[in-house]
Amino acid sequence: MGYKTGVDKKQLSFLPPSLDEYVPENHICRLISVFTGQLDIATLGYKYAKCKSTGCRPYDPRMMLNLYIYGYLHRVRSSRCLRDEAIKNVEVMWLMEGLRPDDKTICNFRKDNLKTLKETFKEFVRMCHGLGLYGGEVVATDSTKIRANNSLSNSHNPTTVNNTLLRIDKKISEYLNALDQGDLEGEEQPGSGEIKAALERLRARKERYEVLKSRLENGESEVSTVDPDSRIMRTGGDGRKLDVCFNVQTVVDSKNHLVVDFEVSGCASDAGNLKAMSDKAMEMLDVKTITNLADTGYYDSQDIAACELRGVTCLVAKPTPGGPKKADGFNHRDFIYDREKDVYICPCKKELKYMRSWKHNSGREYRVYTNTPACTKCEKKALCTTTKYREVLRQTCQDVLDCVDERTRKNKGLYRKRQEIVEHVFGTVKAVWGYKQFLCRTKPKVTAETALAYLAYNIRRVFNILAESGDRLAPAIR
């Protein structure tokens, strides 16, 4: 008994199967095709949405979008690799209807439709919301750092620039001393030509760094020479390594872990972003109230107060106070606030009353509580303060923060779901699909890349949800 035999490569077929027979009825390609087919590309603003009467005929933007979505779903982002997929991959041939664009055309599609790709992502979110795939009640907000197309050596701050200039000056001085020594001996030293060439290169490099230094002295805190919008950040994980990254703020719905919206930022900190991401979620889901879960990085007093005023129910973990408590002294936590009397009770049972308001350089406003007579006569003053009297600061929005802290403590079960909601997205996109570095440069292009990645993620989730429920894919989203 021999091996199984296939079809003879040279065998002619009078009735070749159609491309449609190669793609199963319940295949994700059909979901992609139906979604892009019902898009109003003119309203979205795609280039070549309308064909001109003269000139070379363009590719249909829907076909190019099919190619990109399929590529991001299958870990293929390079324009050259996408070009090859259109030639050798039967599924892509089906999506592209046999079209084979070159790599430059594929690359230009993404470049020419940066804002439109973000709008396309939003269009899919609205469509899924109409299907009831978004709960619209609880969302989770978090961020992830993704490496930029810019190495650490091409990112500069005042310290690195000054250190480099010092090394260049030292090297120039060494070369000049070597040339002077040759002049004193009256004959040209071997390798003097190479030394002069090295000096020219060093002087040219010094000029470049002098320009960087002047930019940093004129207000810029950091300069990235390859991708000007990227910044040095701590990427997290093992060792908390520094790298040049973008910070992708993401808000995810709790019902099916679908991405609601995102924002690409060049700021490493999450503080101050909770209100903005909550607004995006409420706009996309068309709701007036929502519950937002976030980690300690979003614990910003003014931002949380603005969220509560907007109708956002915040569950945010309070960060642990920095530094150990002194064994022989009194810290802020030892002063108990009495909300009814609006006073603080010190460890010696004295009342500190409100005296004045004070505004920090960060913009935070505080109420200052003191009791000068009691502090002057207190026997334990040395354990409390080194000044004439102790001042206790209370933020003007502290009452709101106290309510949020109490709410978070009482809803630990709900708050624990934060990680499984939003980290699920990051784990899929970065760890499983391997999107740990952007291919494009500058914030608009990186935003378009992120839109494609999150659109692919949402499409995969919807495909799995509909497949589990047994619904036919094409009719479900028409």
C-alpha positions as CSV (number, residue, x, y, z in Angstrom):
1,M,0.0,0.0,0.0
2,G,1.5,3.3,-1.1
3,Y,1.0,6.9,0.0
4,K,-2.0,9.1,-0.6
5,T,-1.9,10.7,-4.0
6,G,-2.8,14.3,-4.8
7,V,-3.6,16.0,-8.1
8,D,-1.1,15.8,-10.9
9,K,0.5,19.3,-11.2
10,K,0.4,19.0,-15.0
11,Q,-3.2,17.8,-15.2
12,L,-5.5,20.2,-17.1
13,S,-8.9,21.1,-15.8
14,F,-11.7,22.2,-18.0
15,L,-13.8,23.4,-15.1
16,P,-11.5,25.0,-12.5
17,P,-13.1,25.7,-9.1
18,S,-14.0,29.3,-8.4
19,L,-12.1,31.4,-5.8
20,D,-15.3,31.4,-3.7
21,E,-15.1,27.7,-3.2
22,Y,-11.7,28.1,-1.5
23,V,-13.2,30.3,1.2
24,P,-15.6,28.5,3.6
25,E,-19.0,30.1,4.2
26,N,-18.3,30.8,7.9
27,H,-14.8,32.4,7.3
28,I,-13.5,35.6,8.8
29,C,-12.7,36.9,5.3
30,R,-16.4,37.1,4.6
31,L,-16.9,39.2,7.7
32,I,-14.2,41.6,6.5
33,S,-15.7,41.7,3.0
34,V,-19.2,42.5,4.2
35,F,-18.0,45.2,6.6
36,T,-15.9,47.0,4.0
37,G,-18.5,46.5,1.3
38,Q,-21.1,48.5,3.3
39,L,-18.8,51.4,4.1
40,D,-19.6,54.9,2.7
41,I,-16.0,55.6,1.6
42,A,-16.9,59.0,0.3
43,T,-18.3,60.2,3.6
44,L,-15.4,58.7,5.5
45,G,-13.0,60.6,3.3
46,Y,-11.0,57.9,1.6
47,K,-8.7,59.1,-1.2
48,Y,-10.0,57.9,-4.6
49,A,-13.5,57.4,-3.2
50,K,-14.6,59.0,-6.5
51,C,-12.9,58.1,-9.7
52,K,-11.8,60.7,-12.2
53,S,-12.9,60.5,-15.9
54,T,-9.2,60.6,-17.1
55,G,-5.9,59.1,-16.0
56,C,-5.0,55.7,-14.6
57,R,-7.8,53.9,-12.8
58,P,-7.1,53.6,-9.0
59,Y,-7.7,50.7,-6.8
60,D,-11.0,50.6,-4.9
61,P,-10.2,51.7,-1.3
62,R,-12.4,48.9,0.0
63,M,-10.1,46.4,-1.6
64,M,-7.0,48.0,-0.1
65,L,-8.7,48.1,3.3
66,N,-9.5,44.4,2.9
67,L,-5.8,43.7,2.4
68,Y,-4.7,45.7,5.4
69,I,-7.3,44.2,7.8
70,Y,-6.4,40.7,6.7
71,G,-2.7,41.5,7.1
72,Y,-3.0,42.8,10.6
73,L,-5.2,39.8,11.5
74,H,-2.4,37.5,10.4
75,R,0.7,39.4,11.7
76,V,1.6,40.8,8.3
77,R,2.1,44.6,8.3
78,S,4.9,45.3,5.8
79,S,3.7,46.6,2.4
80,R,6.1,44.2,0.6
81,C,4.8,41.2,2.5
82,L,1.2,42.3,1.9
83,R,2.0,42.5,-1.8
84,D,3.3,38.9,-1.7
85,E,0.2,37.7,0.1
86,A,-2.0,39.1,-2.7
87,I,0.0,36.8,-5.1
88,K,0.3,33.6,-3.2
89,N,-2.5,33.6,-0.6
90,V,-5.9,32.2,-1.9
91,E,-7.8,34.0,0.9
92,V,-6.3,37.3,0.0
93,M,-6.9,36.6,-3.7
94,W,-10.6,36.2,-2.8
95,L,-10.7,39.4,-0.8
96,M,-8.8,41.3,-3.5
97,E,-10.8,39.7,-6.3
98,G,-7.5,38.8,-7.9
99,L,-6.0,42.3,-7.9
100,R,-2.3,42.5,-7.2
101,P,-1.2,46.0,-6.2
102,D,2.5,46.8,-5.8
103,D,4.1,47.6,-2.5
104,K,4.3,51.3,-3.2
105,T,0.5,51.5,-3.8
106,I,-0.1,49.5,-0.6
107,C,2.1,51.8,1.4
108,N,0.6,54.9,-0.1
109,F,-2.9,53.8,0.9
110,R,-2.1,53.9,4.6
111,K,-0.2,57.2,4.2
112,D,-3.0,58.9,2.3
113,N,-5.8,57.8,4.7
114,L,-4.4,58.4,8.1
115,K,-7.5,60.1,9.7
116,T,-9.8,58.0,7.6
117,L,-8.6,54.8,9.1
118,K,-9.3,56.0,12.6
119,E,-12.8,56.9,11.5
120,T,-13.2,53.4,10.0
121,F,-12.3,51.9,13.3
122,K,-15.0,54.1,14.9
123,E,-17.5,53.0,12.2
124,F,-17.0,49.4,13.2
125,V,-17.5,50.2,16.8
126,R,-20.8,52.0,16.0
127,M,-21.9,49.0,14.0
128,C,-21.1,46.6,16.8
129,H,-22.9,48.8,19.3
130,G,-26.0,48.7,17.1
131,L,-25.7,44.9,17.3
132,G,-25.7,45.0,21.1
133,L,-22.1,43.7,21.4
134,Y,-21.2,46.6,23.7
135,G,-22.7,46.8,27.2
136,G,-22.2,50.6,27.6
137,E,-22.3,50.3,31.4
138,V,-18.8,49.4,32.6
139,V,-15.5,50.1,30.8
140,A,-11.8,49.8,31.8
141,T,-9.1,52.3,30.9
142,D,-5.4,51.6,30.8
143,S,-2.4,52.3,28.6
144,T,0.4,50.4,27.1
145,K,3.8,51.5,25.9
146,I,4.7,50.4,22.3
147,R,8.2,51.0,21.0
148,A,8.6,53.7,18.4
149,N,10.6,53.5,15.2
150,N,13.4,55.4,16.9
151,S,16.3,54.0,18.8
152,L,17.6,55.2,22.2
153,S,20.7,56.5,20.5
154,N,18.6,58.9,18.4
155,S,16.7,60.3,21.3
156,H,18.4,63.1,23.3
157,N,17.9,65.1,26.5
158,P,20.1,67.8,28.2
159,T,22.2,65.2,30.1
160,T,23.0,63.0,27.1
161,V,23.8,66.0,24.8
162,N,26.1,67.7,27.4
163,N,27.9,64.4,28.0
164,T,28.4,63.8,24.3
165,L,29.7,67.3,23.8
166,L,32.2,66.8,26.6
167,R,33.4,63.5,25.0
168,I,33.7,65.2,21.6
169,D,35.7,68.1,23.0
170,K,38.0,65.7,24.8
171,K,38.6,63.7,21.7
172,I,39.2,66.9,19.6
173,S,41.7,68.0,22.2
174,E,43.6,64.7,22.0
175,Y,43.8,64.9,18.2
176,L,45.0,68.5,18.3
177,N,47.7,67.7,20.8
178,A,48.9,64.8,18.6
179,L,49.2,67.2,15.6
180,D,51.0,69.8,17.7
181,Q,53.4,67.2,18.9
182,G,54.2,66.4,15.3
183,D,54.8,70.1,14.5
184,L,57.2,70.4,17.4
185,E,59.3,67.4,16.1
186,G,59.5,69.1,12.7
187,E,58.2,66.2,10.6
188,E,54.7,64.9,9.8
189,Q,53.6,62.0,12.0
190,P,52.4,58.8,10.4
191,G,48.6,58.9,10.2
192,S,48.3,62.6,10.4
193,G,45.9,62.6,7.4
194,E,43.6,60.2,9.2
195,I,43.7,62.4,12.3
196,K,42.7,65.5,10.3
197,A,39.8,63.6,8.7
198,A,38.7,62.4,12.1
199,L,38.8,66.0,13.4
200,E,36.5,67.1,10.5
201,R,34.1,64.4,11.4
202,L,34.1,65.3,15.1
203,R,33.6,69.0,14.3
204,A,30.7,68.2,12.1
205,R,29.2,66.0,14.8
206,K,29.8,68.7,17.4
207,E,27.8,71.2,15.2
208,R,24.9,68.8,15.1
209,Y,24.9,68.4,18.9
210,E,25.2,72.2,19.4
211,V,22.0,72.5,17.4
212,L,20.3,69.9,19.6
213,K,21.6,71.7,22.7
214,S,20.1,75.0,21.5
215,R,16.7,73.3,20.9
216,L,16.8,71.8,24.4
217,E,17.6,75.2,25.9
218,N,14.7,76.8,24.1
219,G,12.0,74.8,25.8
220,E,12.1,71.3,24.4
221,S,12.7,68.7,27.1
222,E,13.6,65.9,24.7
223,V,14.5,65.6,21.0
224,S,14.0,62.4,19.0
225,T,15.8,62.8,15.6
226,V,14.1,60.0,13.7
227,D,10.5,60.1,15.1
228,P,10.1,63.6,16.6
229,D,6.8,62.7,18.3
230,S,8.2,59.7,20.3
231,R,9.6,60.0,23.8
232,I,11.7,57.9,26.2
233,M,9.5,55.9,28.6
234,R,9.7,53.0,30.9
235,T,8.2,50.1,29.0
236,G,7.3,47.9,32.1
237,G,7.9,44.3,32.5
238,D,11.2,42.7,33.6
239,G,13.7,45.4,34.7
240,R,11.5,48.3,33.7
241,K,13.7,49.1,30.7
242,L,13.8,52.5,29.2
243,D,12.9,52.8,25.5
244,V,11.6,55.3,23.0
245,C,7.9,54.7,22.8
246,F,4.4,55.9,22.3
247,N,1.8,55.6,25.1
248,V,-1.5,54.2,23.7
249,Q,-4.4,55.1,26.0
250,T,-7.2,52.5,25.5
251,V,-10.8,52.2,26.8
252,V,-12.4,48.7,26.6
253,D,-16.0,47.7,27.2
254,S,-16.6,45.0,29.8
255,K,-19.3,43.0,28.0
256,N,-17.2,41.4,25.2
257,H,-13.8,43.0,25.8
258,L,-14.2,45.1,22.6
259,V,-12.1,48.3,22.2
260,V,-14.3,51.4,22.4
261,D,-11.7,54.0,21.6
262,F,-8.0,54.9,22.0
263,E,-5.6,57.8,21.9
264,V,-1.9,57.8,21.1
265,S,0.2,60.0,23.3
266,G,3.8,61.1,23.6
267,C,3.4,61.5,27.4
268,A,4.5,58.6,29.6
269,S,2.2,59.5,32.5
270,D,-1.4,58.3,32.7
271,A,-2.5,61.0,35.1
272,G,-5.0,63.4,33.7
273,N,-6.3,61.0,30.9
274,L,-9.2,59.4,32.7
275,K,-11.7,62.2,31.9
276,A,-10.6,62.3,28.3
277,M,-11.0,58.6,27.8
278,S,-14.3,58.5,29.7
279,D,-15.6,61.3,27.4
280,K,-14.6,59.2,24.3
281,A,-16.3,56.1,25.7
282,M,-19.5,58.0,26.5
283,E,-19.6,59.6,23.0
284,M,-19.0,56.3,21.2
285,L,-21.5,54.4,23.2
286,D,-24.0,57.2,23.3
287,V,-24.6,57.1,27.1
288,K,-24.9,59.8,29.8
289,T,-23.4,57.8,32.7
290,I,-20.8,55.1,32.8
291,T,-18.5,53.2,35.3
292,N,-14.8,53.4,34.5
293,L,-12.2,51.2,36.1
294,A,-8.6,52.4,36.2
295,D,-5.3,51.6,38.0
296,T,-3.3,53.9,40.3
297,G,-1.7,55.7,37.4
298,Y,-5.0,57.5,36.8
299,Y,-5.4,58.6,40.4
300,D,-5.4,62.4,39.7
301,S,-7.6,64.4,42.0
302,Q,-8.8,67.1,39.6
303,D,-9.3,64.6,36.8
304,I,-11.3,62.2,39.0
305,A,-13.4,65.1,40.3
306,A,-14.1,66.2,36.7
307,C,-15.2,62.6,35.8
308,E,-17.6,62.5,38.7
309,L,-19.1,65.8,37.7
310,R,-19.5,64.5,34.2
311,G,-21.5,61.5,35.3
312,V,-18.6,58.9,35.3
313,T,-18.6,56.5,38.3
314,C,-14.9,56.1,39.0
315,L,-13.3,53.0,40.5
316,V,-9.6,53.9,40.8
317,A,-7.1,52.3,43.2
318,K,-5.5,54.8,45.5
319,P,-1.6,54.7,45.4
320,T,0.3,53.8,48.5
321,P,1.9,56.8,50.1
322,G,5.6,57.1,49.4
323,G,8.2,56.4,52.0
324,P,8.0,54.5,55.3
325,K,6.2,56.0,58.3
326,K,8.5,57.4,60.9
327,A,8.5,55.4,64.1
328,D,8.9,58.5,66.3
329,G,6.9,61.1,64.4
330,F,3.4,62.0,63.2
331,N,2.5,61.8,59.5
332,H,-0.5,63.2,57.6
333,R,-2.4,59.9,58.1
334,D,-2.3,60.5,61.8
335,F,-4.6,63.5,61.5
336,I,-8.3,62.6,61.4
337,Y,-10.7,64.7,59.4
338,D,-14.1,65.6,60.9
339,R,-16.3,66.4,58.0
340,E,-19.2,67.8,60.1
341,K,-17.0,70.4,61.9
342,D,-14.6,70.8,58.9
343,V,-11.5,70.4,61.2
344,Y,-8.6,68.0,61.6
345,I,-8.0,66.2,64.9
346,C,-4.3,65.9,65.6
347,P,-2.8,62.9,67.6
348,C,-2.9,65.1,70.7
349,K,-6.7,65.5,70.3
350,K,-6.5,69.2,69.3
351,E,-8.6,70.7,66.5
352,L,-6.9,72.3,63.4
353,K,-9.3,74.7,61.7
354,Y,-9.3,76.0,58.2
355,M,-7.2,79.1,57.8
356,R,-6.5,79.9,54.2
357,S,-6.3,78.5,50.6
358,W,-3.1,77.7,48.7
359,K,-2.5,76.8,45.1
360,H,0.4,74.5,44.1
361,N,2.5,75.0,41.0
362,S,0.8,71.9,39.5
363,G,-2.5,73.7,39.6
364,R,-3.9,71.7,42.6
365,E,-5.8,73.8,45.1
366,Y,-5.6,73.1,48.9
367,R,-7.2,74.2,52.1
368,V,-4.7,74.8,54.9
369,Y,-5.6,73.8,58.5
370,T,-3.7,75.0,61.5
371,N,-3.9,75.6,65.3
372,T,-1.0,77.9,66.1
373,P,-1.7,78.3,69.9
374,A,-2.0,74.6,70.4
375,C,1.2,73.9,68.5
376,T,3.1,76.5,70.4
377,K,2.3,74.9,73.8
378,C,2.3,71.2,72.6
379,E,4.8,68.9,74.4
380,K,5.1,66.6,71.3
381,K,5.8,69.4,68.8
382,A,9.2,67.9,68.0
383,L,7.5,64.8,66.8
384,C,5.2,66.7,64.6
385,T,7.0,69.6,62.9
386,T,10.3,71.5,62.8
387,T,8.5,74.9,62.2
388,K,6.6,77.1,64.6
389,Y,3.3,75.2,63.9
390,R,2.0,72.3,61.9
391,E,0.0,72.8,58.7
392,V,-2.3,70.1,57.3
393,L,-3.2,70.4,53.6
394,R,-6.5,69.1,52.2
395,Q,-7.4,69.2,48.5
396,T,-10.5,71.1,47.6
397,C,-11.8,68.0,45.9
398,Q,-10.9,65.6,48.7
399,D,-14.5,64.9,49.5
400,V,-14.9,63.4,46.0
401,L,-11.7,61.4,46.4
402,D,-12.9,60.0,49.7
403,C,-16.1,58.8,48.1
404,V,-14.2,57.2,45.2
405,D,-11.8,55.5,47.7
406,E,-14.8,54.2,49.7
407,R,-16.6,53.0,46.5
408,T,-13.5,51.2,45.3
409,R,-13.1,49.4,48.7
410,K,-16.7,48.3,48.6
411,N,-16.6,47.0,45.0
412,K,-13.4,45.0,45.0
413,G,-15.0,42.2,43.0
414,L,-15.9,44.5,40.2
415,Y,-12.6,46.3,40.3
416,R,-10.7,43.0,40.0
417,K,-12.2,42.6,36.5
418,R,-10.3,45.6,35.3
419,Q,-7.3,43.5,34.3
420,E,-9.2,40.8,32.5
421,I,-11.1,43.5,30.6
422,V,-8.3,45.7,29.3
423,E,-5.2,43.6,29.6
424,H,-6.9,41.0,27.4
425,V,-6.5,43.5,24.5
426,F,-2.9,44.3,25.2
427,G,-2.0,40.6,25.6
428,T,-3.6,39.7,22.3
429,V,-2.1,42.6,20.3
430,K,1.4,42.7,21.8
431,A,2.1,39.2,23.2
432,V,0.1,37.0,20.8
433,W,0.2,39.0,17.6
434,G,3.7,40.5,18.3
435,Y,2.9,44.2,17.7
436,K,5.6,45.5,20.0
437,Q,6.9,48.1,17.7
438,F,5.4,50.6,15.3
439,L,6.6,50.5,11.7
440,C,5.6,54.1,10.9
441,R,6.9,57.4,12.4
442,T,5.1,60.5,13.8
443,K,1.9,60.5,15.8
444,P,-0.6,60.6,12.9
445,K,0.9,57.6,11.2
446,V,1.2,55.7,14.4
447,T,-2.5,56.5,15.2
448,A,-3.4,54.9,11.8
449,E,-1.4,51.8,12.6
450,T,-3.1,51.5,16.0
451,A,-6.5,51.9,14.4
452,L,-5.8,49.0,12.0
453,A,-4.5,46.8,14.9
454,Y,-7.5,47.6,17.1
455,L,-9.9,47.2,14.1
456,A,-8.4,43.8,13.4
457,Y,-8.7,42.9,17.1
458,N,-12.4,43.9,17.2
459,I,-13.2,42.0,14.0
460,R,-11.5,38.9,15.5
461,R,-13.6,39.2,18.7
462,V,-16.8,39.8,16.8
463,F,-16.1,36.8,14.5
464,N,-15.5,34.6,17.6
465,I,-18.6,35.8,19.3
466,L,-20.9,35.3,16.3
467,A,-19.3,31.9,15.6
468,E,-19.9,30.7,19.2
469,S,-23.6,31.9,19.0
470,G,-24.0,30.1,15.7
471,D,-25.1,33.2,13.8
472,R,-24.3,33.5,10.2
473,L,-21.6,36.2,9.8
474,A,-22.7,38.1,6.7
475,P,-26.4,38.6,7.6
476,A,-25.5,39.6,11.1
477,I,-23.7,42.8,10.2
478,R,-25.7,44.0,7.1
